[in-house]
Structures are given as structure tokens and as C-alpha cells.
Amino acid sequence: MPRYPILTYHQIAEAPPKGAPYRSLYVAPGAFARQMRLLDLLGFRGLSMSALLPYLRGEKVGRVVGITFDDGYTNNLENALPVLQKLGFSSTCYAVSGLVGRTNLWDLEVGIAQTGLMSAELMRRWLAGGQEIGAHTQSHARLDQLAEEQSQVEILGSKVDLESLLGVAVNHFCYPYGGHGSIQVSQVKAAGFATATTTERGRANAASPLFELPRVPVLRSTTLPVFVLKLLSTYEDRK
């Protein structure tokens, strides 16, 4: 059964100085461009979650990967979009609907530097560039630590917020921190999403549950040889 890596990125920017928390989540613009060019050279097409869905359902087979960005940073637009457009790739950026145009406030308590998040205008530019917006809750909440009613508000509210703001369907969801259980899976389904991605590591296939899809993290330390291993081997499939 074909396996499809769903790549996970956060910030496409130069990393802060050594000692800064979560430096691993920054991928330098040059490194990102090299990774995308390598995908192209290997014959892969980078796809948004909507474009990848027929492959995840077993309706299509091909040399494709999903490309996702968590949180909605402005530097995704500035540094990733031109590369994606040049190669004809699409991707999905999961936005935090209650913090549109602000910063990653959920990171304050752990000391991560504040970085701009895309405004509605910038998200429209992202969409116009052939990319997709998904939902990442209203506040970047740890859903599995919330009461059931609060979790439902965060999930459904993020979809309603973004669809109202952008005037497009928002069909894909990502659990912040990967936090979810059976309640959240049911809530995501009931909200009308088509897929949901997690932080569980692995490549997806047609047997993967569409509302608990594994992904392949790409980090600051991911070298090109390791990137190839993540794509072509069982490197990420080990449990």
C-alpha cells in the first residue's frame, strides 16, 4: 500500500540564537528551498491536504507528498510561498483563528520569541498563490485538556471564524500539540472537516484514519540525506 509523507513545518525563518526554546521548529529559507527542489528532482509533487485527499482515500496513486505549515506565520508567506509557486506545489497552512494578524501568544509562557501571524489580507494572498488555509483552533488550545464543551467551541469556532473571514471553505484541521482523544475526533467530524492531522510520526496511507493522520516533522536539524530517508524509507514509520 503506497505511503504518503505529510510534511510538517512551522516557521520558515532563520533560527534564533543557541539556547532559545524550540529552535528546532525553525527551518531556514535556504534549507526549505533545497528540500522543495529535491522533492521536485525526485519526481514528487507537493500537495495541499485537499489535493492529497484522493490519495489518502485510495482513489489515486502517485508520487506525492502533503505539505503543511502549523500556526500561520507571516514568514510562511514571505519565504515559503515563492518556492512553492515556482515549483507548482500546493500546501495547507493551519491558522489559529482567534489570533489572525497577531503573534504566537500561546508560546509566551515557554519563552518562544513572538513572531507575526498572517492577517486576513495576507491569508488571502496565500490563497491567491494557490495554497490552502486549514484550522488550528481559536487559541492554539490543548484540546484534550479542555472540557468537552470548550473543545467543541475551539474546533467548530475556528472553522466558522476562518470561513467568515476568508469567504472560502475550510475543510482541514490540525490538533495543536497533537492533543486529542476520541471526543475531539468526533467533534472534528461533526464540525464538517474532511481530515485532521496529528503530531504522531509516520507516513500516511489509505488505511490511515482521516481524522488522526500521522505526519513527518521537518526540523532545523533535518539534513537532506535524512529528508530523503523520511520520504523514501520506513524511518518515520517505526513505532
C-alpha positions as CSV (number, residue, x, y, z in Angstrom):
1,M,0.0,0.0,0.0
2,P,1.6,3.3,-1.0
3,R,2.6,5.6,1.8
4,Y,2.4,9.4,1.6
5,P,4.5,11.6,3.8
6,I,2.6,14.7,5.1
7,L,5.5,17.1,5.9
8,T,5.1,19.3,9.0
9,Y,6.7,22.8,9.1
10,H,6.3,25.7,11.5
11,Q,8.5,28.7,10.9
12,I,10.4,29.2,7.7
13,A,13.0,31.6,9.0
14,E,16.5,31.7,10.4
15,A,16.6,30.2,13.9
16,P,17.1,32.4,17.0
17,P,20.4,32.1,18.9
18,K,21.5,29.0,20.7
19,G,19.7,28.4,23.9
20,A,16.4,29.8,22.6
21,P,13.5,27.4,23.3
22,Y,12.2,25.2,20.4
23,R,14.9,26.3,17.9
24,S,14.2,23.0,16.2
25,L,10.9,24.3,14.8
26,Y,12.7,26.9,12.6
27,V,13.7,25.8,9.1
28,A,15.9,28.3,7.3
29,P,14.5,29.7,4.0
30,G,17.5,28.3,2.1
31,A,17.1,24.8,3.6
32,F,13.3,24.8,2.8
33,A,14.1,25.8,-0.8
34,R,16.6,23.0,-1.1
35,Q,14.1,20.5,0.3
36,M,11.4,21.5,-2.1
37,R,13.8,21.4,-5.1
38,L,14.9,17.9,-4.0
39,L,11.2,16.8,-3.9
40,D,10.9,18.0,-7.5
41,L,14.1,16.3,-8.6
42,L,12.9,13.1,-7.1
43,G,9.7,13.3,-9.0
44,F,7.4,14.2,-6.1
45,R,4.6,16.8,-6.3
46,G,3.9,18.7,-3.1
47,L,0.1,18.9,-2.4
48,S,-2.3,20.6,0.0
49,M,-4.5,18.4,2.1
50,S,-7.4,18.9,-0.3
51,A,-5.3,17.8,-3.2
52,L,-3.8,14.9,-1.2
53,L,-7.1,13.6,0.0
54,P,-7.9,11.3,-3.1
55,Y,-4.6,9.6,-2.4
56,L,-5.4,9.1,1.3
57,R,-8.7,7.6,0.3
58,G,-7.1,5.2,-2.1
59,E,-8.7,6.8,-5.1
60,K,-5.4,7.8,-6.7
61,V,-1.9,6.6,-6.6
62,G,1.1,8.7,-7.3
63,R,4.5,10.2,-6.2
64,V,3.1,12.9,-4.0
65,V,3.7,14.4,-0.5
66,G,1.5,16.6,1.6
67,I,3.0,19.9,2.8
68,T,1.6,21.5,5.9
69,F,2.5,24.5,8.0
70,D,1.3,24.9,11.6
71,D,0.2,28.2,13.1
72,G,0.1,30.6,10.2
73,Y,3.3,32.6,10.4
74,T,3.9,35.5,8.1
75,N,7.3,34.1,7.3
76,N,5.5,31.1,5.6
77,L,4.1,33.6,3.1
78,E,7.3,35.5,2.7
79,N,9.8,32.6,2.5
80,A,7.8,29.5,1.5
81,L,5.2,30.7,-0.9
82,P,7.6,31.9,-3.7
83,V,9.3,28.5,-3.6
84,L,6.1,26.6,-3.7
85,Q,4.7,28.7,-6.6
86,K,7.9,28.3,-8.6
87,L,7.6,24.5,-8.4
88,G,3.9,24.4,-8.9
89,F,3.4,22.9,-5.4
90,S,0.4,23.5,-3.1
91,S,0.2,23.3,0.7
92,T,-2.0,23.8,3.7
93,C,-1.4,26.3,6.4
94,Y,-3.3,25.7,9.6
95,A,-4.2,29.1,11.1
96,V,-5.2,30.0,14.7
97,S,-8.5,31.9,14.1
98,G,-8.5,34.0,17.2
99,L,-5.0,35.3,16.6
100,V,-5.2,36.3,13.0
101,G,-2.8,39.2,12.4
102,R,-1.3,39.0,15.9
103,T,1.5,36.8,17.2
104,N,2.1,33.3,18.7
105,L,0.8,34.3,22.1
106,W,0.4,30.7,23.2
107,D,4.2,30.5,23.3
108,L,4.8,33.3,25.8
109,E,4.8,31.0,28.8
110,V,7.7,29.0,27.4
111,G,9.7,31.9,26.3
112,I,9.5,31.5,22.5
113,A,10.0,34.8,20.6
114,Q,6.9,36.4,19.3
115,T,6.5,36.3,15.6
116,G,3.9,37.8,13.3
117,L,0.9,35.6,12.2
118,M,-0.8,36.2,8.8
119,S,-3.6,38.8,8.8
120,A,-6.7,38.2,6.8
121,E,-5.2,40.2,3.9
122,L,-2.0,38.1,3.9
123,M,-4.0,34.8,4.1
124,R,-5.9,36.0,1.0
125,R,-2.6,36.4,-0.7
126,W,-1.7,32.9,0.4
127,L,-4.9,31.6,-1.1
128,A,-4.4,33.6,-4.3
129,G,-0.9,32.0,-4.5
130,G,-2.6,28.5,-4.9
131,Q,-2.3,27.5,-1.3
132,E,-4.9,26.4,1.3
133,I,-5.9,27.5,4.8
134,G,-6.8,25.0,7.4
135,A,-8.0,25.4,11.0
136,H,-5.8,25.1,14.2
137,T,-8.4,26.0,16.8
138,Q,-9.3,29.6,18.0
139,S,-6.5,29.9,20.6
140,H,-4.0,27.1,19.9
141,A,-5.6,25.2,22.8
142,R,-4.6,21.8,24.2
143,L,-7.9,20.3,23.3
144,D,-7.5,17.1,25.3
145,Q,-7.1,19.3,28.5
146,L,-10.4,21.2,27.9
147,A,-13.9,20.4,29.0
148,E,-15.9,18.8,26.1
149,E,-18.0,22.0,25.6
150,Q,-14.8,24.2,25.4
151,S,-13.2,21.8,23.0
152,Q,-16.2,21.9,20.7
153,V,-16.2,25.7,20.7
154,E,-12.5,25.8,19.8
155,I,-12.9,23.3,16.9
156,L,-16.1,24.5,15.3
157,G,-15.4,28.1,16.1
158,S,-12.1,28.0,14.2
159,K,-13.8,26.8,11.1
160,V,-16.7,29.3,11.3
161,D,-14.2,32.2,12.0
162,L,-11.9,31.4,9.1
163,E,-14.7,30.7,6.6
164,S,-16.4,34.0,7.6
165,L,-13.1,35.9,7.3
166,L,-11.9,34.5,4.1
167,G,-15.1,33.5,2.2
168,V,-13.8,30.0,1.4
169,A,-14.4,26.6,2.7
170,V,-12.0,25.4,5.5
171,N,-12.0,21.7,5.3
172,H,-8.9,20.5,7.2
173,F,-8.0,20.6,10.8
174,C,-4.8,20.2,12.9
175,Y,-4.8,19.4,16.6
176,P,-2.5,21.8,18.4
177,Y,0.3,20.0,20.2
178,G,-1.3,16.8,18.8
179,G,-3.6,16.8,21.8
180,H,-6.8,14.9,21.1
181,G,-8.9,11.9,22.1
182,S,-12.0,10.2,20.8
183,I,-14.1,13.2,21.9
184,Q,-12.1,15.6,19.7
185,V,-12.1,13.2,16.8
186,S,-15.9,13.1,16.9
187,Q,-16.1,16.9,17.3
188,V,-13.9,17.4,14.2
189,K,-16.0,15.1,12.2
190,A,-19.2,16.7,13.4
191,A,-17.8,20.2,12.5
192,G,-17.6,19.1,8.9
193,F,-13.9,18.8,8.4
194,A,-12.6,16.3,5.9
195,T,-9.3,15.5,7.6
196,A,-7.4,16.1,10.8
197,T,-3.6,15.9,11.3
198,T,-1.7,14.9,14.4
199,T,1.9,15.0,15.7
200,E,2.1,11.2,15.5
201,R,5.1,10.4,13.4
202,G,4.7,8.2,10.3
203,R,3.7,8.3,6.6
204,A,0.0,8.1,5.9
205,N,-1.7,5.5,3.6
206,A,-5.2,4.6,2.5
207,A,-5.6,2.7,5.8
208,S,-4.8,5.7,8.0
209,P,-7.7,7.2,9.8
210,L,-8.5,10.5,8.1
211,F,-9.1,12.3,11.4
212,E,-5.9,11.1,13.1
213,L,-3.4,11.4,10.2
214,P,0.3,11.0,11.1
215,R,2.9,13.4,9.8
216,V,6.6,13.7,9.1
217,P,8.3,16.5,11.0
218,V,10.9,18.6,9.2
219,L,13.2,20.4,11.7
220,R,16.1,22.8,11.7
221,S,18.4,19.8,12.1
222,T,16.9,17.8,9.2
223,T,19.7,17.3,6.7
224,L,19.0,16.5,3.0
225,P,20.0,12.8,3.5
226,V,17.7,12.5,6.5
227,F,15.0,14.3,4.5
228,V,15.3,11.6,1.8
229,L,15.1,8.9,4.4
230,K,11.9,10.4,5.8
231,L,10.4,10.3,2.3
232,L,11.5,7.0,0.9
233,S,12.2,4.7,3.8
234,T,10.5,3.4,7.0
235,Y,12.5,6.0,9.0
236,E,9.3,7.7,10.2
237,D,7.1,4.6,10.3
238,R,9.0,2.9,13.2
239,K,6.9,2.8,16.4
